[in-house]
Amino acid sequence: MNKEQEEIQFLGFFGIVQESFNIISSWKKIFTQISLSLILPLSFIYLSHIILSEYLFADILHYQYMLDHTRMGTRSYDKFSDILASDLTKFFLFKLWYFIVFLVLSLLSTSAVVYTIACIYTGRGISFKKVISVVPRVWKRLIVTFLWNSVIIFVYNVGALMTMGLFAVIFLVLLGSKTTAVVFLVLLFVLYFVGFVYISLIWQLASVVSVLEDFYGLKAMRKSQDLIKGKMGISLLVFLMLGVCAVGVHLGFEWLVVSKGIAILSRICFGVIFLMLETVVMLLGFIFQTIIYFVCKSFHHENIDKSSLSDHLEVYLGEYVPLKSKDVQLEHFQV
């Protein structure tokens, strides 16, 4: 990052995008190594999960259909019931395996990219070997933050479902108005979506906070909530742009690779293309969220001293030393 901290706060949407591409182009080797070792496998797992889920779910639907059209108590019914139970178990175990592997690779990728950009920001020499040695230790902090975010999402979803259900009962049962019920449910869903996006933005920034500061878990979420104030619009634009790109890759992959109406060779070629695209989108996502962190810190006049940050990014006696708030958070610079 060539810009001084006083300048970073003025970066807008296009400035963040440009800065991200400048970092990648200036440090091609290290980001290529990170992408090939962590983000590419992450993308492969994600896209493979789409294909396997489609295959397993198609089997479940098939045997569910056969079960629904078979008389109970017959040998065929028992056979289809056993097969369906087995397929459902496989589907659940596959989803569990996918979630664990995806989570591990995602958090490792986040750690690697955030740590690398922080080293670039401080001007400290960085190598792929150093990144790989530090990442597993930083990753532990991210797990705690992720678990707290999962708890918040769970409570939020339960609360949203209860609220929607309550309004549905009130308008349908007590007032008997279907039109009013639909309108209110749509409005509630829009509010739910806005809240979900907000929590997602907080979680992404909290991931960076967990790596670069001595906050993690719920404290990192609170710190992230404070930092994002005043930069919500830019953060939202970046989030929506990445979301559109991710959805585009997903739909394109479903249409041109998962679909059975296309020749196998073409599907393989398209699969490789979408794998590369997904890797680029994920890499940019990790870089964007790190740049936004520095923008937010600068906007709130929280000066991160480069020498202090550099010292705390080092590995001492095999242990990762997180940043201390007294060193890098509470020093404010004059604009």
C-alpha positions in Angstrom: 0.0 0.0 0.0 1.7 3.1 -1.2 -0.7 5.6 0.3 -0.2 7.2 3.7 -2.8 6.6 6.4 -4.1 10.2 6.1 -4.9 9.5 2.5 -6.5 6.0 3.0 -9.6 7.4 4.7 -10.5 9.2 1.4 -10.6 6.0 -0.6 -14.0 5.5 -2.2 -15.5 2.4 -3.9 -13.3 2.7 -7.0 -10.3 3.7 -4.9 -10.6 0.5 -2.9 -10.9 -1.6 -6.0 -7.9 0.1 -7.6 -5.8 -0.2 -4.5 -6.7 -4.0 -4.3 -5.6 -4.5 -7.9 -2.4 -2.5 -7.4 -1.5 -4.7 -4.4 -2.0 -7.8 -6.4 0.0 -6.6 -9.4 2.8 -5.4 -7.2 3.0 -8.7 -5.2 2.0 -11.2 -7.8 4.3 -14.0 -6.5 3.1 -14.1 -2.9 -0.6 -13.8 -3.9 -0.2 -16.5 -6.6 1.3 -18.8 -4.0 -1.5 -18.1 -1.5 -4.1 -18.6 -4.2 -2.7 -21.9 -5.4 -2.2 -23.3 -1.9 -5.3 -22.1 -0.1 -7.8 -20.2 -2.2 -7.8 -22.5 -5.3 -8.6 -25.6 -3.1 -11.2 -23.6 -1.3 -12.8 -22.7 -4.7 -12.6 -26.3 -5.9 -14.3 -27.6 -2.7 -17.0 -25.0 -3.2 -17.7 -25.8 -6.8 -17.4 -29.6 -6.3 -19.9 -29.3 -3.5 -22.4 -27.9 -6.0 -22.1 -30.9 -8.3 -22.2 -33.5 -5.6 -25.1 -31.9 -3.8 -27.0 -31.8 -7.0 -26.3 -35.5 -7.6 -27.1 -36.6 -4.0 -30.3 -34.5 -3.8 -31.5 -35.9 -7.2 -31.2 -39.4 -5.7 -33.1 -38.4 -2.6 -35.9 -36.9 -4.7 -36.0 -40.0 -6.9 -36.4 -42.5 -4.0 -38.8 -40.1 -2.2 -41.0 -40.2 -5.3 -40.7 -44.0 -5.5 -41.6 -44.2 -1.8 -44.7 -42.0 -2.3 -46.0 -44.2 -5.1 -45.4 -47.5 -3.4 -47.8 -49.2 -1.0 -46.7 -49.3 2.6 -45.8 -52.7 4.1 -44.5 -54.2 0.9 -41.0 -55.4 0.3 -40.4 -52.6 -2.3 -41.6 -50.0 0.2 -39.1 -51.2 2.8 -36.3 -51.3 0.2 -37.0 -47.7 -1.0 -37.3 -46.6 2.6 -33.9 -48.0 3.5 -32.2 -46.5 0.4 -33.8 -43.1 1.1 -32.6 -43.2 4.8 -29.1 -44.2 3.6 -29.0 -41.3 1.0 -30.2 -38.8 3.6 -27.4 -39.9 5.9 -24.9 -39.6 3.1 -26.2 -36.1 2.2 -26.0 -35.0 5.8 -22.5 -36.3 6.3 -21.4 -34.8 3.1 -22.8 -31.4 4.0 -21.0 -31.6 7.4 -17.7 -32.6 5.8 -18.1 -29.8 3.3 -18.9 -27.2 6.0 -15.8 -28.2 8.1 -13.4 -28.2 5.2 -14.7 -25.0 3.7 -14.6 -23.3 7.1 -11.0 -24.3 7.8 -9.8 -23.3 4.3 -11.7 -20.0 4.4 -10.3 -19.0 7.8 -6.8 -20.0 6.7 -7.1 -18.0 3.5 -8.4 -15.0 5.5 -5.5 -15.2 7.9 -3.0 -15.5 5.0 -4.3 -12.5 3.0 -4.8 -10.2 6.0 -1.3 -11.0 7.4 0.3 -10.5 4.0 -1.3 -7.2 3.4 -0.4 -6.0 6.9 3.3 -6.9 6.2 3.1 -5.0 2.9 1.6 -2.0 4.7 4.4 -2.0 7.2 7.1 -2.5 4.5 8.3 -5.7 6.2 9.7 -8.4 4.1 7.2 -11.2 3.5 7.6 -14.7 2.1 5.2 -17.5 1.5 7.1 -19.7 4.1 6.6 -17.0 6.8 2.9 -16.7 5.9 2.3 -20.4 6.2 4.2 -20.6 9.5 2.1 -17.8 11.1 -1.3 -18.5 9.6 -2.2 -21.6 11.7 -1.7 -19.6 14.9 -3.7 -16.6 13.7 -6.4 -19.0 12.5 -7.2 -20.0 16.1 -8.4 -16.4 16.9 -10.6 -16.4 13.9 -12.4 -19.6 15.0 -13.6 -17.8 18.2 -14.9 -14.9 16.2 -16.6 -17.2 13.8 -18.3 -19.1 16.6 -19.7 -15.9 18.1 -20.9 -14.8 14.7 -22.7 -18.2 14.3 -24.4 -17.7 17.6 -25.6 -14.2 16.6 -26.8 -15.5 13.2 -28.7 -18.3 14.9 -30.4 -16.0 17.4 -31.2 -13.6 14.6 -32.7 -16.2 12.4 -34.8 -17.7 15.2 -36.1 -14.3 16.2 -36.9 -13.4 12.5 -38.8 -16.7 12.0 -40.8 -16.2 15.3 -41.6 -12.6 14.3 -42.8 -13.6 10.8 -44.8 -16.4 12.2 -46.5 -14.2 14.7 -47.4 -11.6 12.1 -48.7 -14.4 9.8 -51.0 -15.7 12.6 -52.2 -12.2 13.5 -53.2 -11.2 9.9 -54.4 -14.5 8.7 -56.2 -16.0 11.7 -57.3 -12.9 13.7 -57.8 -10.4 10.9 -58.4 -12.7 8.0 -56.5 -10.5 5.6 -54.2 -12.4 3.2 -53.2 -9.3 1.2 -52.1 -7.4 4.3 -50.3 -10.5 5.6 -48.3 -10.9 2.4 -47.4 -7.2 2.3 -46.2 -7.3 5.9 -44.3 -10.5 5.4 -42.5 -9.0 2.3 -41.6 -5.9 4.4 -40.3 -8.1 7.2 -38.3 -10.2 4.8 -36.7 -7.0 3.4 -35.8 -5.9 6.9 -34.5 -9.4 7.7 -32.3 -9.2 4.6 -30.9 -5.8 5.5 -30.1 -7.0 9.0 -28.4 -10.2 7.6 -26.2 -8.1 5.3 -25.3 -5.8 8.2 -24.2 -8.8 10.3 -22.2 -10.2 7.4 -20.4 -6.9 7.0 -19.6 -6.8 10.7 -18.3 -10.4 10.6 -16.0 -9.7 7.6 -14.4 -6.7 9.2 -14.3 -8.6 12.6 -12.2 -11.2 10.8 -9.5 -8.6 10.0 -9.7 -7.2 13.5 -9.2 -10.7 15.0 -5.9 -11.0 13.0 -4.5 -7.5 13.4 -5.6 -6.5 16.9 -5.8 -8.0 20.3 -9.6 -8.4 20.0 -11.3 -11.6 18.9 -14.7 -13.2 19.4 -17.5 -10.9 20.6 -15.0 -8.0 21.3 -13.9 -8.1 17.7 -17.5 -8.0 16.5 -18.1 -4.9 18.7 -14.9 -3.3 17.5 -15.9 -4.0 13.9 -19.3 -2.4 14.6 -17.7 0.8 15.8 -15.2 0.9 12.9 -17.7 0.5 10.1 -19.7 3.5 11.2 -19.3 6.2 8.6 -18.1 3.8 5.9 -21.2 1.6 5.7 -22.1 2.8 2.2 -18.8 1.9 0.7 -18.6 -1.4 2.6 -22.1 -2.3 1.3 -21.2 -1.4 -2.3 -18.2 -3.7 -2.1 -20.2 -6.4 -0.5 -22.9 -6.2 -3.1 -20.4 -6.2 -6.0 -18.7 -9.3 -4.6 -22.2 -10.9 -4.0 -23.2 -10.2 -7.6 -19.9 -11.7 -8.9 -20.3 -14.8 -6.7 -23.9 -15.3 -7.7 -22.9 -14.9 -11.4 -20.2 -17.6 -11.1 -22.5 -19.9 -9.2 -25.3 -19.6 -11.8 -22.9 -19.9 -14.7 -21.4 -23.0 -13.2 -24.9 -24.5 -12.7 -25.9 -23.7 -16.2 -22.7 -24.6 -18.1 -21.1 -27.3 -15.9 -23.7 -29.0 -13.8 -26.2 -29.1 -16.6 -26.3 -32.5 -18.4 -27.3 -31.0 -21.7 -23.8 -29.9 -22.6 -20.9 -32.1 -24.0 -18.6 -33.4 -21.3 -15.5 -31.8 -22.9 -17.2 -28.4 -22.9 -18.3 -28.9 -19.3 -14.7 -29.6 -18.2 -13.4 -26.5 -20.0 -16.1 -24.4 -18.5 -15.4 -26.0 -15.1 -11.8 -24.9 -15.3 -12.8 -21.4 -16.3 -15.3 -21.0 -13.4 -12.7 -22.4 -11.0 -10.3 -19.7 -11.9 -13.1 -17.0 -11.7 -14.2 -18.3 -8.3 -10.6 -18.2 -7.1 -10.2 -14.6 -8.3 -13.5 -13.5 -6.7 -12.5 -15.1 -3.3 -9.0 -13.5 -3.4 -10.5 -10.1 -4.1 -13.0 -10.5 -1.3 -10.3 -11.2 1.2 -8.2 -8.2 0.0 -11.2 -5.9 -0.1 -12.2 -6.6 3.5 -8.6 -5.9 4.6 -8.4 -2.6 2.7 -11.8 -1.6 4.1 -10.4 -2.2 7.6 -7.5 0.3 7.0 -10.0 2.8 5.5 -12.2 2.6 8.5 -9.3 2.9 10.9 -8.1 6.0 9.1 -11.6 7.4 8.9 -11.9 7.2 12.7 -8.4 8.7 13.1 -7.1 5.6 14.8 -3.5 5.6 13.8 -1.7 2.3 13.3 1.9 2.9 13.9 3.8 0.9 11.2 6.7 0.1 13.4 4.5 -1.3 16.2 2.4 -3.2 13.7 5.6 -4.6 12.1 7.0 -5.7 15.5 3.8 -7.5 16.5 3.4 -9.3 13.2 6.7 -11.1 13.8 6.9 -14.5 15.1 8.7 -14.8 18.5 9.8 -18.2 19.7 7.3 -19.8 17.5 4.3 -17.9 18.8 2.2 -15.3 17.0 2.0 -12.0 19.0 -1.2 -10.1 18.4 -1.4 -6.4 18.2 -1.9 -4.6 21.5 -4.6 -1.9 21.5 -2.4 0.4 23.6 0.2 0.3 20.9 -1.8 0.7 17.7 -5.5 1.5 18.4 -5.7 4.5 20.6 -3.1 6.8 19.0 -5.1 9.4 17.0 -3.5 11.5 14.3 -4.4 15.0 13.4 -5.9 15.5 10.0 
